[in-house]
Amino acid sequence: MATFQIYLASASPRRRELLRQIGITFCLLQVVVDETALPGENPHDYVVRLARAKAQTGWQTLNPGQRHPVLGADTVVVVEGAILGKPRDRADGLAMLARLSGREHQVLTAVALATSVQVTVKVQESRVRFRELSPDECSAYWETGEPGDKAGGYGIQGRAATFITELRGSYSGVMGLPLFETAELLREFGLHLF
């Protein structure tokens, strides 16, 4: 008998932490999905496509007859319609922080659950406002190593929390896995938390 409820098609330690927080047991799957945006693709469609692709790719790696759903997720930061993914390097990370400084941005996180018969996706949208950041603060934050692997070049659960003056939406969604939407999705697939 299996000791887990779902497969998680994600390398994100934050998603693992959030699933543990709500008592979901999981087994990790390594998936590789091309995260290049399609020409003219809007941020909502992009994040939905990637979450769905991660869940489906994960499902396709399983042996036939597997009964556990596969969860995939993707998060993007959006400023004036432009997607800010993970920074390519220090210069890109500093440019992202400068772009977020003193303004509001959108964070979209899509979560998808796949089985042999269906893939269902839910999307959570949050609005986050940063205070004005000095170039020295941006540089010092980059040097912590924290922003390098995160959409938009910052982590709300870390030191960047000191930059945020307002959050409208889901804290866990900005972290990378909206727990309300995830729980709703799991319930639709017959997995109840309580």
N, C-alpha and C positions, 0 to 999 in steps of 0.2 A: 504494500500500500504506500502511495506517495506521501511525502511529508510536506508538500507545498501545494498551493492553490493555483498559481499562475506561473507562466514564464515571463520574464522581464527582458525585452529586447532593447536594452540601454546600458551604456557604460557609466552613466551618471551616478556618482555616489549620493547625490542629493535625492534622486528618485528612489534609490534603495532606502535611504533614511526615512523618507516620507511614507513609503509603503509599510515599513516596520512600525511607524508611528500609529497607523490605523489597524495594525494587527494582521496584515496580509503577508503570508509566507510565499516565497517565490524562488525560482531557479533562474539564474542568469543565462541569457543567450547572447552570443556575439554576432552582431549583424553589421553589414557594411551597405550603406545606402548613399548614392550620389546626392549630395545636398545642394547642388547647383540649381538656382532658380531658373525656371523656364522663361523665355522671352515674354514680357508683358504680364507675368504672373503676379497677382496681388498677394499681399502678405497672408491673408486668411486662407486663400487656396493653397499657398505654398506650405503653410504649417500643417494643414489638413493632409495634403499629399504626402508629406514626409512622415507624419505619425502613422498614416495608413500603410505606407511602404515598409516602415520598420516592423509593424505588427505582422504584415503579410510575409515579409522576408523571413522573419523569425518562425512563423508557422510552417513555411516551406522547408525549413531545415530539420523539422521534427520527423521522427519515424511515423509511418502510417499507423493509424489507430490511436494516436496520442489524444488524450482527453482534456488536457489543461489549456485554457485560453492563453494567448500571447498578447502582452501589453506593450505598445510602442507609444512614444510621446516625442513631441518636438516643441521647442520654445523659440520665439523670435522677439526681438526688440524692434520697434518701428518708430521712426522719426520722420514726420512729413511724408509718409508713404514709403520711405526707404527702409529696407530690411537691414538691420545691423546683426550680423551673425557673430561667431567667435572671432576675436581679433587674429589677424594673420601674424602680427609681430608687434613689437613695442610701439612703433610709429602709428600703426593702425589702432591699437588700443588707446593711445593718448588722443588720437583724433576722435574716437568714439566718445570718450569721456568729455572732451571739449564740446562735442555736439550735444551731449545730454545736459551740460551745465546750464543751470538757471531756467530749465524748461520742462514741460511735460512730455512724456512719451508713452507709447502703448506697448504692452507686453501681451502677446498671444501665445497660449499654450494649448496644443491639441493633444488629446489622449485617445488612443485607438485600442480596441480589443478584437482579436481575430480568433476564429475557430474554423472548422472545416466548412461550415455553412454560411458564415457571415463575418463582416468586419463592420464595426460600429465606431463612429468617431464623435467626440464631444469637444467643443472649443470653449476656452475661458479667456475673457479679455479683461485686463487690468489697466489702469492709468496710474503712472508714477511720475512725481515731480521731484526734480533735483534742485537743490540750492545752487548758487553760483560756486563754481570750483576754480581755484587758482591753478595755473600750470604746475606750480610746485606740488600742490596736493595731488593732482593727477599723476605726476611722475612718482611721487612717494607711494601712492596706492598701487601703481603698476609694479613697483619694486617688491611689494609684498608677495607677488606671485598669484594672488587670488583671482585677478580678472582674466587670466590668459585662456581659460577653457570655458568661458561663460558667454552666452549670447549677450550682445551689447557691451561686453567688456566689464561687467560688474556682477557681484553676488549680493543680493539683498540680505542674505543670512550671515554675511560677514561684515567687514569694515565699511563697506559701501552703505550700510544702513545709516551711517552718520550723514550721508549726503541727501537722504530722502526726507522731504518736507511734507509730502502727502502721498497716500496710497488709496486708490479707489478700486476695489476688486478683491483679488485673492492673493494673500501673502504666499501660500503654497504654490499657487499658479505662477507667480513671478519666480519662485525657486525652481520650478520646472515640472511640477505635477500637481494640478489643482485637485485637492482632495475631495471636495464636494462632487465635482464631475466624475472623478475616478470612482467614488463610492456608488454613484448613480449607475455608472456603466457596469460595474461589477454586479450590482443588484439585478440589472437587466439580464445578465448572463447566469443568474442563479447563485451568485456568491454573496452571502449576507455577512455584514460585519458583526452583527449582534444576534 
